[in-house]
Amino acid sequence: MARKAKATITDALGRTRSATRASWGKVREIKRNGKPTGRLQASYVGPDGARYNGPMTFDTRGDADDWLATVRGEIAREVWIPPHEKAERRAEQGRTLAEYADTWLRERKNARGDHLRPRTLDEYRRLLRRPDPTKAEDKGGPLAPLLDVPLAKLTPAKVRTWRATELDTGKKTQTSRAYGLLNAILATAATDLPGIVNPCIVKGGQSTHTGRKVIPPTDDELDVILEAITPRYRALVIVAAIGGLRYGEATALRAKDVVVETAPGGSVTAVRVNVGRGVVRTAEGIVPGETKSEAGVRRVGIFGPDAVIVADHIAGKVDGTKQRLIGDALLFPSRDGVGFLAQSAFWKHWNPARVAAGRPDMPFHALRHYAGTRFAQTGATFAETMKRLGHSTPGAAMRYQHATDRDDELAARMSRRSTTA
């Protein structure tokens, strides 16, 4: 007598099983010491072939079947993931901004594959700083209110509210920088962590400006500054205003970085300044490093009377020292002659000079703006101006070109017809 074939059923995934498993998955009664506990456990075989138990026990068969139906639906929609991975995702999404930012700061690299530079790292940590519990008035960094918020709960609304509150403090530039950092951190989180979406969607959120403009000095104002400033710092003003060097680049210069060119009679015709490093202030003090970007590595030529000022400085013809600078000697050292010149120490010489020029508002960085504007006025192309100032992006270079009062002169050049009396 032929054996009767077993009845079968096909589940939602097209798999054929014995009809004795009347429902998808299994439900069994839990016993303890051989006695029923009144609780039920559900389990199922996942698409990976492994059997998984439910995360909890159930009171009734109906509750267990409902849970199994939910899992079966996830599998049918191809959104199912193993329970352990789901738990890991929940844990990742539960990480706070502070926890994730700490990892981000350690692992963050630039386009060249380098870790964050000391000055950048210091600035980011300042923006993320928690309040000092010993100081009641200390509010911490601008991102402090968001540090303990889980990543999954950082919504666009929460970010907008935080940003609006920070802007109300009047610190627009700081808020802009903090928003930019938050955006960078959460953009990485959205790539690394499933289920995380970057909530930083405020249009122009990191482009907030104070409205204050850096106004470069006029030629006359620059002449007054050069006359008024302590003689040993005239060359520093020149390499910034004519060479376009940043303060950190200028104060990192050593004698070997400058080549003096002379005519047959010995008069100075030019100096060539090789810019290849910079210094920055960090929590550990002033430290040397690379230029702000790869474009910052450059050679800058300075000519005429300006070149003579730099050459005289190297030759020791200022302050009556007569001490020639050679080799690794810093061009603009601190008082001890060997350390880097801090901006706070230089300010004592810079401030009286700018006041004498009638420009108490002018930061030292305005000299770099002067360099960019004057170089462009000579007819230099945009790319040439970018190269001289060491800019890596056109947007940065544009900020260093200012309109002047040469409208009549330029309009006259533009005229296509000459007039006769």
C-alpha positions in Angstrom: 0.0 0.0 0.0 1.5 3.3 -1.1 2.5 5.8 1.6 0.1 8.8 1.7 2.0 12.0 0.8 2.2 14.6 3.6 0.2 17.7 3.2 2.3 20.9 2.6 1.8 24.6 2.7 3.8 27.5 1.0 4.7 30.5 3.1 5.0 34.1 2.0 8.5 33.5 0.8 7.5 30.7 -1.5 9.0 28.0 0.8 7.2 24.7 1.0 6.8 23.2 4.5 4.9 20.4 6.2 1.3 21.3 6.9 1.8 20.1 10.4 3.5 23.4 11.0 0.1 25.1 10.5 1.4 28.6 11.0 4.6 30.5 10.1 7.2 30.0 12.8 6.8 28.1 16.0 5.1 28.7 19.3 5.8 26.6 22.3 4.8 26.6 25.9 7.5 27.4 28.4 7.9 24.9 31.3 9.9 25.2 34.5 10.7 22.0 36.4 8.4 20.2 34.1 5.5 22.4 34.9 3.8 24.9 32.6 4.5 28.5 33.4 1.6 29.9 31.4 4.0 31.8 29.1 4.6 31.2 25.4 7.8 31.6 23.4 7.7 32.3 19.6 10.6 31.5 17.2 11.1 31.6 13.5 13.8 30.7 10.9 15.2 33.8 9.2 16.2 34.2 5.6 19.7 33.4 6.6 18.7 29.9 7.8 19.2 30.6 11.5 16.4 30.2 14.1 15.6 33.2 16.2 13.6 33.4 19.4 11.3 36.3 20.1 12.7 39.1 22.3 10.0 38.5 24.9 7.5 35.8 26.0 3.7 36.1 25.4 0.6 35.7 27.4 -1.5 34.1 24.6 -1.1 32.3 21.4 -2.8 35.2 19.6 -0.1 37.6 20.8 2.7 35.3 19.7 1.1 34.8 16.3 0.7 38.5 15.9 4.4 39.1 16.6 5.3 36.3 14.1 3.1 37.9 11.5 5.0 41.2 12.0 8.3 39.5 11.4 7.0 37.7 8.4 5.9 41.0 6.9 9.4 42.4 7.4 10.9 39.4 5.6 8.3 39.7 2.8 9.1 43.4 2.3 12.9 42.6 2.4 13.4 44.9 5.3 14.2 42.3 7.9 17.6 42.3 9.6 18.9 39.9 12.2 17.8 40.8 15.8 21.4 41.3 17.0 22.1 43.8 14.2 18.8 45.6 15.0 20.0 45.9 18.6 23.3 47.3 17.5 21.6 49.9 15.3 19.4 51.0 18.2 22.5 51.3 20.4 24.3 53.4 17.7 21.3 55.6 17.2 21.1 56.1 20.9 24.6 57.5 21.0 24.7 61.1 22.0 26.2 63.9 20.0 29.0 64.1 22.5 29.8 60.4 22.2 29.8 60.4 18.4 31.7 63.7 18.2 34.5 62.3 20.3 35.0 59.5 17.8 34.6 61.9 14.9 37.4 64.2 16.2 39.8 61.2 16.6 39.1 59.8 13.2 38.4 62.9 11.0 40.8 63.4 8.2 41.1 66.0 5.4 41.2 65.5 1.7 44.9 64.6 1.9 44.3 61.9 4.5 45.8 63.9 7.4 44.3 64.2 10.8 42.9 67.5 12.0 45.6 70.1 12.7 46.1 71.2 16.3 44.6 74.6 15.8 41.5 73.2 14.1 41.2 70.5 16.8 41.4 73.1 19.5 38.7 75.2 17.8 36.3 72.2 17.4 36.8 71.2 21.0 36.0 74.8 22.1 32.7 74.7 20.2 31.9 71.3 21.8 33.0 72.2 25.3 30.8 71.4 28.2 30.1 74.0 30.9 32.6 74.1 33.8 30.5 72.9 36.8 32.6 75.0 39.1 31.6 78.2 37.3 27.9 79.0 37.5 28.1 81.6 34.7 29.9 79.3 32.3 27.7 78.1 29.5 30.2 76.0 27.7 30.7 76.0 24.0 27.8 76.9 21.6 27.1 73.2 20.9 26.8 72.3 24.6 23.0 72.3 24.7 23.0 69.5 22.1 25.7 67.3 23.5 23.5 64.9 25.5 20.9 64.5 22.8 20.8 61.1 21.0 21.7 61.3 17.3 18.3 59.8 16.4 16.5 62.6 18.2 18.4 65.5 16.6 15.6 66.7 14.4 15.6 69.7 12.0 13.2 71.5 14.4 15.6 71.0 17.3 18.6 72.2 15.3 16.7 75.3 14.1 15.6 76.1 17.6 19.2 75.7 18.9 20.6 77.9 16.1 18.0 80.6 16.6 18.9 80.7 20.4 22.6 81.0 19.6 22.0 83.8 17.1 20.1 85.7 19.7 23.3 85.9 21.8 24.7 88.2 19.0 27.6 85.8 18.3 26.8 85.3 14.7 30.3 84.2 13.5 30.6 81.7 16.3 27.1 80.3 15.6 28.0 79.9 12.0 31.1 78.0 12.8 29.3 75.8 15.3 26.6 75.0 12.8 29.2 74.1 10.2 30.9 71.7 12.6 27.5 70.1 13.6 26.6 69.7 9.9 30.0 68.0 9.3 29.6 65.6 12.2 26.1 64.6 11.4 26.8 64.2 7.7 29.3 61.6 8.7 26.9 60.0 11.1 24.2 59.8 8.4 26.8 57.8 6.2 28.0 55.6 9.0 24.8 54.8 10.9 21.7 53.3 9.4 18.6 55.2 10.3 20.4 58.5 11.0 19.5 61.4 8.8 21.4 64.7 8.9 19.0 67.3 10.3 21.1 70.3 9.4 19.0 71.6 6.5 18.9 75.4 7.4 19.7 77.2 4.1 22.8 79.2 4.5 23.1 78.0 8.1 26.9 78.1 8.1 27.2 81.3 6.1 26.1 83.7 8.7 28.1 86.9 8.8 28.3 89.7 11.3 28.1 92.4 8.6 31.5 93.8 9.8 33.9 94.2 6.9 37.7 94.2 7.0 38.8 97.5 5.4 42.4 97.5 4.2 44.6 100.5 4.8 45.1 103.2 2.1 48.5 103.8 0.8 48.9 106.8 3.1 47.7 104.9 6.1 50.2 102.1 5.4 53.0 104.7 5.2 52.0 106.1 8.6 52.0 102.6 10.1 55.5 101.8 8.7 56.8 105.1 10.1 55.1 104.7 13.5 55.7 101.0 14.3 58.7 99.8 16.2 61.5 99.6 13.6 62.2 95.8 14.0 58.6 95.1 13.0 58.5 97.1 9.7 59.6 94.1 7.7 56.8 92.1 9.3 54.3 94.7 8.1 55.8 94.6 4.6 55.7 90.8 4.2 52.0 91.0 5.2 50.9 94.1 3.3 53.1 93.5 0.2 53.8 89.8 0.3 50.3 88.9 1.5 51.4 86.5 4.2 49.2 85.5 7.1 50.4 86.3 10.5 51.2 82.7 11.3 53.1 82.3 8.0 55.1 85.5 8.6 56.1 84.7 12.1 57.2 81.2 11.1 59.8 82.7 8.6 63.4 82.0 9.2 66.4 83.6 7.6 67.0 80.7 5.2 63.5 81.3 3.8 64.4 84.7 2.3 66.7 85.2 -0.7 68.0 88.8 -1.2 68.7 89.7 -4.8 71.1 92.6 -5.6 72.3 94.6 -8.6 75.9 94.6 -9.7 76.6 97.6 -7.5 75.2 95.9 -4.4 71.9 97.6 -4.2 68.9 95.5 -3.3 66.5 94.8 -6.2 64.2 92.1 -4.7 63.7 89.6 -2.0 62.1 86.2 -2.6 60.2 84.8 0.4 59.6 81.1 0.5 56.5 80.3 2.4 56.3 76.7 3.5 55.1 76.6 7.1 53.0 78.4 9.6 52.5 78.7 13.4 49.2 78.5 15.3 48.3 79.0 18.9 46.8 75.9 20.6 46.0 74.9 24.2 49.7 73.8 24.4 51.0 77.1 23.2 52.3 78.4 19.9 53.3 75.4 17.7 54.8 75.2 14.1 53.0 73.3 11.4 52.1 73.3 7.8 50.5 76.1 5.9 46.7 76.5 6.0 46.4 74.5 2.7 48.6 73.1 0.0 48.1 76.3 -1.9 49.8 78.1 1.0 53.2 76.7 -0.1 54.5 79.4 -2.4 57.3 81.8 -3.3 56.5 85.5 -3.1 58.6 88.3 -4.6 58.9 91.8 -3.1 60.6 94.6 -5.0 61.7 98.2 -4.7 61.9 100.1 -1.4 59.8 97.4 0.3 62.4 94.8 -0.6 65.1 97.1 1.0 63.2 97.1 4.3 63.1 93.3 4.4 66.8 93.0 3.3 67.8 95.6 6.0 66.0 93.6 8.6 67.9 90.4 7.7 71.1 92.3 7.6 70.5 93.6 11.1 70.3 97.3 10.0 67.4 98.1 12.4 67.4 99.1 16.0 71.2 99.5 15.7 71.7 95.8 16.4 73.9 95.1 13.3 73.3 91.4 13.9 72.7 89.5 10.6 70.1 86.8 10.6 71.3 83.5 9.2 70.1 79.9 8.9 67.3 78.9 11.2 67.1 82.2 13.0 63.5 83.4 13.2 62.9 86.7 11.3 60.4 87.9 14.0 61.1 86.1 17.2 59.7 86.7 20.7 61.5 88.8 23.2 63.9 86.0 24.1 65.0 85.8 20.5 64.2 82.1 20.0 60.5 81.6 20.5 57.6 82.4 18.2 56.1 85.9 18.4 52.7 85.8 20.0 50.0 88.1 18.6 49.4 89.5 22.1 53.0 90.6 22.4 53.0 92.1 18.9 49.8 94.0 19.6 51.7 96.3 21.9 53.6 97.6 18.9 50.8 97.2 16.3 48.1 99.1 18.2 50.0 102.4 18.6 50.9 102.3 14.9 47.3 101.8 13.6 46.1 104.4 16.0 48.6 106.8 14.6 47.2 106.1 11.1 43.7 106.9 12.3 42.7 103.2 12.0 42.2 101.9 15.5 39.6 99.5 14.0 42.0 97.8 11.7 43.2 94.2 12.5 46.6 93.1 11.3 44.9 90.7 8.9 43.7 93.8 6.9 47.2 94.1 5.6 46.7 90.8 3.7 43.5 92.3 2.2 45.6 95.3 1.1 48.0 92.9 -0.6 45.2 91.1 -2.5 43.6 94.3 -3.6 46.8 96.0 -4.8 48.0 92.9 -6.6 44.8 92.6 -8.5 44.9 96.3 -9.4 48.2 95.7 -11.2 46.3 93.6 -13.8 47.0 90.2 -12.2 44.6 87.5 -13.2 42.3 85.9 -10.6 44.4 82.8 -10.7 47.6 84.8 -10.2 46.2 86.6 -7.2 45.0 83.3 -5.7 48.5 81.9 -6.1 50.2 84.9 -4.5 48.0 84.8 -1.5 48.0 81.0 -1.2 44.3 80.6 -1.6 42.9 77.2 -2.5 39.3 78.3 -3.5 38.0 81.3 -5.5 35.5 82.1 -2.8 38.3 82.7 -0.3 40.3 84.8 -2.8 37.3 87.0 -3.5 37.1 88.2 0.1 40.6 89.7 -0.3 39.8 91.9 -3.2 38.2 95.3 -2.4 36.8 98.1 -4.5 38.7 101.4 -4.3 38.0 105.0 -5.3 39.6 104.6 -8.7 36.3 104.9 -10.6 37.3 108.0 -12.6 40.6 106.6 -13.5 39.2 103.3 -14.7 36.3 105.0 -16.5 38.8 107.2 -18.4 40.7 104.2 -19.5 37.5 102.6 -20.7 36.5 105.6 -22.9 36.6 104.7 -26.6 36.9 108.3 -27.9 39.2 111.1 -27.2 37.9 114.6 -26.9 39.4 117.7 -28.5 39.0 121.3 -27.6 
